[in-house]
Amino acid sequence: MGAKQNCWDVKQCGRNPGGAKISLMGVCPASTDITHSNLNNGTNGGRACWLVAGTFCGGKVQGDFAQKKVSCLTCNFFNQVKTEEGTAFVMKK
């Protein structure tokens, strides 16, 4: 199986380093957050974006997980990671 996709690959938000939309919205903290690197086999916070405050989802900047929990639990990317990782899925550190 190939490399697993990070949130910016799936969502195509353009907010990853070198992305097309960083001049408009800045670099997404999930793409540079090394605290969650390798979690769920992702790059930086790319496969644990729900744990990173300040991500841009649903058209606005989101807070921490407690504030964005409902939108994260229903997010197609969150559920994709959960399915791909199976029993190895990590919800939080």
N, C-alpha and C positions, 0 to 999 in steps of 0.2 A: 504494500500500500504506500502511496506517495505521502509527502509531508502534509500534515493536517493544516487546514486554513485557519488563520487568525480572523478576528472580527472585522478588521478593515478590508480583508480580502473578500469576505462574504458580503458584508454590507456595502462595499465599494464607496465608502464615505469620503475618501481622498484626504483624510486627516492623519495618515501615517507619515513618518519622515519622508520627504520627497513627493508627497501626495499632491494632487492637483488643487485641493481646496485649503491648504494650510494658510495661504495668504488671506483668505476670507474668514476662516474660523479657527486658525491655529492648529498646532499639533495636538492630537488627542492624547491625554495622559495614559491611556491603556497601551499605546504604542511605545511609550518610553519608560513605563513602570517596571523596573527590574525586580521589585519586591515579589512579583508574581511570575517571574520568568520560569519557564518550563512547567508551570502548573497546567495540567490537562494537555501536556505536550505542546504548549504554545510559546511564542516569542514574546518576551516581556509580559504584559497583561493581556495579550491577544486572545487567549482562550480562558480568561478569567475576568473579562471586562466588567462583570457585575460587581466585582470587589474593588474597582477603581473609581474613586470619586471624580467628578468632572467630565465624565464621558458625555458625548453629545448624541442622545437617542431621542427619538420621537420629536425631533425638531427643536429641542432645547437642552441646555446643559443640565446634567443630572447630578444629584448629591451622592451621598454614600449609599451602601447597599440597603440600609434600613429605610432610606427615603425612596429608593427606586425599586424595591423588592417586587412589587406587583408587576411593573412593566418588564423587569428582567425574567421573572418566572414564566411569563407568557411570550417572551421573545423567541423568534424562530432560531436565532443563533445559539442562545442558551440551550435550547432543547436539542439542537444539532450536536453540540459538544457533549451534552449529557448522554445522548444515544451513542455517539462515536466512542466515548470513553467507557461506557458500560459500568461495570463494578469498580473501575479505577477512577471514576469521576470524582473530582474534588470540588465541593461547593464553596468551601472557605478554608483558609489556612488555620 
